[in-house]
């Protein structure tokens, strides 16, 4: 999280509503609560349009046998190849 905060020009207190949604999302403990909280945060950030995240996902996914992971290759965009 600390690296992300350095990468975007956001200072806590700039928008108390975003701060509250962020705190809720970060403190959610169940999957359902976390999913709902991060979706609410995403919608609020998109509505305010403070920034646009560019994500370069990793190319390797390592999991334990007990983790049922699914890779969605449709979402992968190699930003290094985009001109």
N, C-alpha and C positions, 0 to 999 in steps of 0.2 A: 504494500500500500504506500509506503514512504516514497518509493521510486516513482509511482504514478503521480503522487502529489507534487514532486519536483518537476515532472514532465509537463504538467498543465498549470496555467496561471490561476489557480484557484486558492483563495485564502478563506479559511473558516470564518464565517460571519458575513460573507458577501451576500448571502441569501439564506436567512434562517430557515426557510421552508426546505431548501435543498439539504441544509445541514441536518435537519430533523429526519428527513427521509434517509439520508446516508447513515445516521446513527441507528435508525431502526433496521436498515438492511444489514449493517455490520453486526448487530447484536442478535439477529434472528437465529434461533437454534434448530427449528424443524425445517425440513425441506420445503414444505408447503408455505410456511411463513417467510422463509428466505426468498423463495421464488416470487411470491406476491410483493414483498418489500422491494426487491431489486427491479421488478417490472414497474412498480410505482415510481421508483427513483429514475429509471430510464425514461419513462413518459414525461416526468417533470423536467428532466434535463433537455430532452428533445423539444419540449414546448418553449423552454427558455433559450435554447440554442446557444449556450455559452461556448461549447466546443464540440468537436466531432472526433470521436476516438478512431484511430486507425490501429487495427490489431493484426499483428503478424503471428498467427498461431504456430506452435511448434510442429515439426514434421514427425516426431516420434511420440507415441503414447505408450506408457508403461503402466501396467496395472497388475494387481494380484489376481489370482484365480477367483477370489471371492467378489471381485468388482466386475460388474457387467457393463463395460463401456461400449459405447457406440460412436464411431467416427463418422461425421457427416462431411464427406468430401465436397459436397456442393458449396459449403460455406468457405472453403479454403481458397484464398486468392494469394498468390505469391507476389507480394508488392514489389519485389526486386525485378520482376519481369514486366511490370506495368510502366509504360513510358508516358 
